[in-house]
Amino acid sequence: MKAMTNAHALPLPLNAPVLQPRLWLALFAVLLLAAWTSMAQAQTVRIKEVAAVQGVRSNQLTGFGLVVGLDGTGDQTTQMPYTAQGMNNYLQQLGLTLPADAKVQFKNVAAVMVTAQLPAFAQPGQMIDVTVSSMGNAKSLRGGTLIATPLKGLDGEIYAIAQGNLLVGGAGAAAGGSKVQVNHLSAGRIPAGAQVERTVPTAFALGPTIDLGLNAADFQTARRVAEAINSRMGAGVASAIDGRLVRLQAPIDPHARVGFLAEVEDIPMQAVIPVAKVIVNTRTGSIVMNQAVTLAPVAVAHGNLSVSISSTPVISQANPLAPGGQTVVAEKADIQITQEGGSLIQMDAAPQLADLVRMLNSLGATPQDLLAILQAIKAAGAMNAELEVI
């Protein structure tokens, strides 16, 4: 029996390396660990990517300002009275009073609206970016300087002061009735153009709990967030209140809360399969779908109908010696209707996004046609996805 086994053994090359069973087992374990690690990395996200601390958010600031130093491209003050009124008020603050009957044209001044985002935990003295947009009929804000402008919140309090030179990402020229313009000249930005003057109080250090708000309402995500936090920080630390809110039992010490939240936000969790959704933009014809969209077997017939109308002017003149002759101008219309042959295409079940895209491309339809086809497939119950039109 032993000799028969050796006789049927496969011969090996003379210089072929022979691996021991332990080496084969170790190599298999390494490959399995690498595959498992890559799959885990592809399917895990951090909690900070799916949730944010409630109450820690930015605030909108707005203000009315004046941009000076324009090269004759400012507002026409005869048509924009608030530009002249704003300039007069600013000059009065500087101790200059204009006569009541003075007609001053501020061609180098433009009235603007200044907006900014006050980030969370912003402290006095920090600098934030501002956006400056023209309110009147100024031709260009290029080369202008924004004078000191208070930025207020919705409560009417001043939280920042903006001032600085504008950066306008455009250019233009006009002469002799011709005009050339690249990008937009009526808006610009001032990097670090506003200084924070007041802080916004937050409830971050108040109360024994901290709430995490999910970016998208989903009960499965809320449950997995709570489970991931409890497995790392201890049982009972996190509890899912609903599909949007997860409540944490946080330390009372504000300094300890910073470290607590830093560790919580960095906890990995298993990603949740998103809701199958197809987004259709009717203005641009864009169609976007996620990986969860699947298709049941369905048959689709697609064909195009085109109508072409051309008009040719026809002029009929009377004879030279005809009394009372007139020239008659008429039009000759030529209408053609062309219908391309449509075919019934069988679309099999598509469990993956790549299969669905390949079958839709096989129809040879334009984005506008695909919009109608997807709506019809959804109405027929062959697509298990939410169709959202924006």
Long-range contacts (C-beta under 8 A, 24 or more apart in sequence): 43-270, 43-271, 44-268, 44-269, 44-270, 44-271, 45-268, 45-269, 45-271, 46-265, 46-266, 46-267, 46-268, 46-269, 47-212, 47-225, 47-228, 47-229, 47-264, 47-265, 47-266, 47-267, 47-268, 47-269, 48-265, 48-266, 50-214, 50-215, 50-216, 50-221, 50-225, 50-269, 51-212, 51-213, 51-214, 51-215, 51-225, 51-246, 52-212, 52-213, 52-215, 53-204, 53-210, 53-211, 53-212, 53-213, 53-261, 54-210, 54-211, 54-212, 54-213, 54-245, 55-202, 55-203, 55-204, 55-211, 56-120, 56-121, 56-202, 56-204, 57-120, 58-117, 58-118, 58-119, 58-120, 59-117, 59-118, 59-153, 59-154, 59-159, 59-200, 60-115, 60-116, 60-117, 60-118, 60-153, 60-154, 61-115, 61-116, 61-117, 61-118, 61-151, 61-152, 61-153, 61-159, 61-160, 61-194, 62-113, 62-114, 62-115, 62-116, 62-151, 62-152, 63-113, 63-114, 63-115, 63-149, 63-150, 63-151, 63-152, 63-162, 64-111, 64-112, 64-113, 64-114, 64-135, 64-149, 65-111, 65-112, 65-113, 65-114, 65-132, 65-146, 65-147, 65-149, 65-162, 66-90, 66-109, 66-110, 66-111, 66-112, 66-146, 66-147, 66-149, 67-109, 67-110, 67-112, 67-132, 67-138, 67-141, 67-144, 67-145, 67-146, 67-147, 67-166, 68-108, 68-109, 68-144, 68-145, 68-147, 69-108, 69-143, 69-144, 69-145, 70-107, 70-108, 70-109, 70-110, 70-138, 70-140, 70-141, 70-142, 70-143, 70-144, 71-108, 71-143, 72-107, 72-108, 73-107, 73-110, 73-138, 73-139, 73-140, 73-141, 73-142, 74-106, 74-107, 74-108, 74-109, 74-110, 74-138, 75-106, 75-109, 75-110, 75-111, 75-136, 75-137, 75-138, 76-105, 76-107, 76-136, 76-137, 77-104, 77-105, 77-106, 77-109, 78-105, 79-136, 79-137, 80-111, 80-135, 80-136, 80-137, 82-111, 82-135, 82-136, 83-109, 83-110, 83-111, 83-136, 86-111, 90-147, 110-134, 110-135, 110-136, 110-138, 110-141, 110-144, 111-135, 111-136, 111-138, 112-141, 112-146, 114-146, 114-149, 114-151, 114-162, 114-194, 116-151, 116-160, 116-162, 116-194, 118-153, 118-159, 118-160, 118-196, 118-200, 120-200, 120-202, 121-199, 121-202, 122-196, 122-199, 122-200, 123-196, 123-199, 124-196, 124-197, 124-198, 124-199, 125-195, 125-196, 126-195, 126-196, 127-192, 127-193, 127-194, 127-195, 127-196, 128-160, 128-192, 128-193, 128-194, 128-196, 129-189, 129-190, 129-191, 129-192, 129-193, 129-194, 130-162, 130-164, 130-189, 130-190, 130-193, 130-194, 131-187, 131-188, 131-189, 132-166, 132-187, 132-188, 132-189, 132-190, 133-186, 133-187, 134-186, 134-187, 138-186, 139-172, 139-185, 140-168, 140-170, 140-172, 140-185, 140-186, 141-166, 141-168, 141-185, 141-186, 141-187, 141-188, 142-166, 142-168, 142-170, 142-171, 142-172, 142-185, 142-188, 143-168, 144-188, 146-190, 146-193, 151-194, 153-200, 157-198, 158-197, 158-198, 159-196, 159-197, 159-198, 159-200, 160-194, 160-195, 160-196, 160-197, 160-198, 161-194, 161-195, 161-197, 162-190, 162-193, 162-194, 163-193, 163-194, 164-190, 164-192, 164-193, 165-190, 166-190, 167-191, 204-254, 204-257, 205-254, 205-257, 208-249, 208-250, 208-252, 209-247, 209-248, 209-249, 209-250, 210-247, 210-248, 210-250, 210-257, 210-261, 211-241, 211-245, 211-246, 211-247, 211-248, 212-238, 212-245, 212-246, 212-247, 212-248, 212-264, 213-244, 213-245, 214-243, 214-244, 214-245, 214-246, 217-243, 217-244, 218-243, 218-272, 218-275, 219-243, 220-272, 221-272, 222-246, 224-269, 224-270, 224-272, 225-269, 227-269, 228-267, 228-268, 228-269, 228-270, 229-264, 229-267, 232-263, 232-264, 232-267, 233-260, 233-263, 233-264, 275-386, 276-384, 276-385, 276-386, 277-385, 277-386, 277-387, 277-388, 278-374, 278-378, 278-383, 278-385, 278-386, 278-387, 278-388, 279-388, 279-390, 280-371, 280-374, 280-387, 280-388, 280-389, 280-390, 281-389, 281-390, 282-371, 282-389, 282-390, 285-366, 285-367, 285-368, 285-371, 286-367, 287-367, 287-370, 287-371, 287-374, 289-353, 289-356, 289-385, 290-353, 291-352, 291-353, 292-385, 293-353, 293-356, 293-383, 293-384, 293-385, 294-349, 294-350, 294-351, 294-352, 294-356, 294-383, 294-384, 294-385, 295-347, 295-349, 295-350, 295-355, 295-356, 295-359, 295-377, 295-382, 295-383, 295-384, 296-349, 296-381, 296-382, 296-383, 296-384, 297-346, 297-347, 297-348, 297-349, 297-382, 298-347, 298-377, 298-380, 298-382, 299-344, 299-345, 299-346, 299-347, 300-344, 300-345, 300-347, 300-363, 300-373, 300-376, 300-377, 301-342, 301-343, 301-344, 301-345, 302-342, 302-343, 302-345, 302-363, 302-364, 302-365, 302-369, 302-373, 303-339, 303-340, 303-341, 303-342, 303-343, 304-339, 304-340, 304-342, 304-369, 305-337, 305-338, 305-339, 305-340, 306-337, 306-338, 306-339, 306-340, 307-335, 307-336, 307-337, 307-338, 308-335, 308-336, 308-337, 308-338, 309-333, 309-334, 309-335, 309-336, 310-334
